Amino acid sequence: MNDVSEALPHLAAGVRDIAKLSNSERIRHIRSDRWINYTRAQLAIERLDALLTWPQKQRMPNLLMIGPTNNGKSMIVEKFRKNHALSPGVRSNNELIPIVVVQVPCEPSVARFYAIILTSIGAPIRPHARVVDLEQVALKLLRQVKTKVLIIDELHNMLAGGSNVRRAFLNLIRFLGNELRVPIVGVGTREAYLAIRSDDQLENRFEPIPLPIWEEGEELLALLASVAAVLPLKKRSEIATTDMSRYILAKTGGTIGEISKLLTAAAVEAVNVGEECINQRTLKLAKYESPSDRRKAFERC
């Protein structure tokens, strides 16, 4: 009799051995974060990769990754960072941090943003430091650790502080680009794009990478097939079909985060009830509330 890892051709090679594990171990794996490769994400990562080797010049290329909440932006950023993570030995010997990722805080201010940069590179922060001091230390250390790409996530949060704060952040982004001469990647929702567009100079510097809501078509079918191949179920999940994709889109609203959440819950049920595949039954059994159902629940409170 063939080994189970050899008898599961519907699974990706690295997942077949996991299908040998107990139900509880498989469920733990199903609920873990995983990278799902798909065309849009791969193209985005290739564009990010190109920035790492860009020759330094007066005006560096910048990217703006734009899409709705929960549609894979942060996962792409994390995958890019992990792909180029230095080994601990290299990091400790040379103090190199080629990719620095920071978030705009929910209550934005220039001082807090500089403090977040310093924290992200492991630098101490002096209490009650002036903005000008934080700025000079941040610039010095970013150069010292040889940062090649600066990624600013949750860029739309700069709008939370009103027009004066928004203007201060737009000026800050332009200043960092001019001073560091490294590519800057902004990540956020459509509101971040509109904020960048309000500044003529920045709009010309940032090239958009759109990550729109998923729609019916071959791209979605390929995504569903990729998800099915990395879930350690012992039977093939026939979810890469037009009917199933329509159901999944209607249920989730079409963001990759919600799609993944639904399929994860359905896979857990597939293990629990012994179906060993995602089908109409396990999708309906899945402990999952759609975004519209969650909104209705809040409205009833």
Secondary structure, DSSP 8 states (H G I E B T S, - for coil): ---TTTS-TTS-HHHHGGGGS-HHHHHHHHHS------HHHHHHHHHHHHHHT----SS--EEEEE--TTSSHHHHHHHHHHHT---HHHHHHH---SEEEEE--SS--HHHHHHHHHHHTT----TT--HHHHHHHHHHHHHHTT--EEEEESGGGGGGGHHHHHHHHHHHHHHHHHHH-S-EEEEE-HHHHHHHHTSHHHHHHEEEEE-----SSHHHHHHHHHHHHTS--SS-----SHHHHHHHHHHH-S-HHHHHHHHHHHHHHHHHTT--S--HHHHHHS----HHHHHHHHHH-
